[in-house]
Amino acid sequence: MSNNTSPPRRWRLVLAAAVSAGVLAVAVGTGAAASAEPVSSPHTAGTPLAGFHDGYVTNDGIRIHYVTGGHGPALVLLHGWPETWYAWSGLMPSLARDHTVIALDLRGLGNSDPAGSDAGSYEALTLATDVHAVVHHLGFTTTQVVGHDWGGAVGLAYAVEYRAEVAKLAVIEAPPTTDYLNTVKQNPGILWWDWFINGPQAGVAEELVEPAPGVFYNSIYHGALPAATVDRYLASYSRPAVTHAGFEYFRQQDQGETEVDQLIAEHGKLTIPVLGVGGQHSMGAQIGRDMARVADYTATAVVPGADHWVMEEQPDYVLQLLNSFFDR
C-alpha cells in the first residue's frame, strides 16, 4: 500500500462537504505492503477474438499485456477503470479491417503486471511509456490513439510526450488533465469513489473493498454492462494487486496530471486533430469543450442514449464515430 498518509488536495475539500452532509468516516488502520501477487491469471488470460493474438512487452521491468490484430496504420486502444482491454472487444474486429489494432491492459490492470513500488509509477506520463514500448515493439513509429476514462488521460499524456508519433487522438469520457480534478471537487457526491480511494488513511479503501469486491465494483458499473463482461472484469479486479494498482491511479493523479499540464504550458497545445467524446447522460459535450484548452484543432461528439460506458452501451454509434474520425 502507499505510505503516503497526507490527503490529496481535493480530499481536504470534499471531506468538509462530506462531514457537513453527515457522512461518517471510519478509520480501520493502515494496510500491509502492496501484494506481490502476479497479475497474470488463467481467469483473464488469452483472447476470445478470432484473428487477434496477445503478447507481452517488458518496460522498466514491468510486463505489459496487449492484444493485437488487423492490418494498416496503428490504432492504439486504451481502456478505463475498472475495466481491461476487453472493453474494446466489441469494436476491435471492425476497427481491424482498416487498422492494426493494439489494445493494451494498462499497468497493474488486467494481465499487465503492477509496478514494484508505488511512488510515481501510476502517473499518466509514466503509464504513457508503457504504451510507447508496446507500439515500438510492434514496429510502429506513428499511431492514432483512442482512450476511454483513464485510458483517455493516458492517451492525452502519450500525445503530449510523444508529439511527433501521434497522428490523431480521441478522448472518451475523460476531462483533460487537471480539469478532472476540478470536476471531482465540484461533484463529490457523484464521483464518490475518488474521495473514498483518496481517504486520509492509507490502505483503508483496499481493506474495505477486498472482502467483497463485487459489491464495490458493481456500484461503479451500476447495471450498465452485460453480466458476462462484469464477470470478466471482476475476475481481474477481485485480485488485491489489481484493486491496489487501480486505486493508485487516483492517488497519483494530482501530481501526474499537473505534470502533463506543465508540458503543455512549456511546449504549447497539441496541433493534431483531437476528438472529445461524452455520453449523453454523463459528460456530454463537456469533453469536447475542455479539449480546446489542450489542443488547437478539436471536435466534439455526444453519444446518444449513453452514460459513461459508451463502447458497451452504443457500440455501433461509437464504431461509426471512430471510423469517421480516424479515416478522414
Sequence and secondary structure as in RCSB ss.txt:
>XXXX:A:sequence
MSNNTSPPRRWRLVLAAAVSAGVLAVAVGTGAAASAEPVSSPHTAGTPLAGFHDGYVTNDGIRIHYVTGGHGPAL
VLLHGWPETWYAWSGLMPSLARDHTVIALDLRGLGNSDPAGSDAGSYEALTLATDVHAVVHHLGFTTTQVVGHDW
GGAVGLAYAVEYRAEVAKLAVIEAPPTTDYLNTVKQNPGILWWDWFINGPQAGVAEELVEPAPGVFYNSIYHGAL
PAATVDRYLASYSRPAVTHAGFEYFRQQDQGETEVDQLIAEHGKLTIPVLGVGGQHSMGAQIGRDMARVADYTAT
AVVPGADHWVMEEQPDYVLQLLNSFFDR
>XXXX:A:secstr
     S  HHHHHHHHHHHHTT          S     S  TTT S   TTEEEEEEEETTEEEEEEEEE SSEE
EEE  TT  GGGGTTTHHHHTTTSEEEEE  TTSTTS   SS TTTTSHHHHHHHHHHHHHHTT S EEEEEETH
HHHHHHHHHHHTGGGEEEEEEES   THHHHHHHHH TTTSHHHHHHT SSTTHHHHHHTTSHHHHHHHHHTT S
 HHHHHHHHHHHTSHHHHHHHHHHHHTHHHHHHHHHHHHHHH SEEEEEEEEEETTTTTTHHHHHHTTTEEEEEE
EEETT  S HHHHSHHHHHHHHHHHHH 
